[in-house]
């Protein structure tokens, strides 16, 4: 089962995140084979959150993954968005043909309102790094859509979703993560 996990930073936690960087990476190393995508969201050079899309056995394992993470345990994060996710592209971020760093990259989160939308990837979009619906724990209810995308700017990134089908859409600067 694939899960989307977004830890949002607590304001003023950058120094704590820096202090825990090796602990965070060591923790994530344990999940290297299950990782579909990962990386920080940013405001300039300042981290604002941490995205991990990971394939785990069940919702209990996903909750353990999210809440045992060292930054979460130390209080660096203000909240966690954890949802089942379906890998519509069927690949990892490392398989993205656009490479690991070229172009502006964004996390796009659409929070569902009503009937499901954007269940398949938009056609002719080789700028999609990861894309899929956010689902309930049992996978039966559509709760929104999460995508990692290379785009010319935030508005172009937002345009991958059908705007009137969401209660809200967030766009965050994002970069590929992991050990450098």
GIQUIRA-V358653 format. One record per residue. PSI is psi as a letter, one per 30 degrees, with the letter a starting at -180 (* if undefined). Layout:
BEGIN
psi-><PSI | PSI>
END
This chain:
BEGIN
psi-><k | k | k | k | k | j | k | k | k | k | k | g | g | e | e | e | e | e | e | g | e | e | e | e | e | e | e | e | e | f | g | e | f | f | k | e | l | l | l | l | l | l | j | b | f | k | k | f | a | k | k | k | k | k | j | l | e | l | e | e | e | e | e | e | e | e | f | f | k | e | e | e | e | f | g | f | k | e | l | k | j | j | k | l | l | k | i | e | f | g | l | l | f | f | f | k | f | g | l | f | f | k | l | k | k | k | k | k | k | k | j | k | j | b | k | k | l | h | f | l | k | k | l | h | i | g | g | k | e | k | k | l | k | k | l | l | e | g | g | f | k | k | f | a | k | k | k | k | k | k | l | f | l | e | e | e | e | e | f | f | l | j | e | g | g | k | f | l | k | k | k | k | k | k | l | k | a | l | k | *>
END
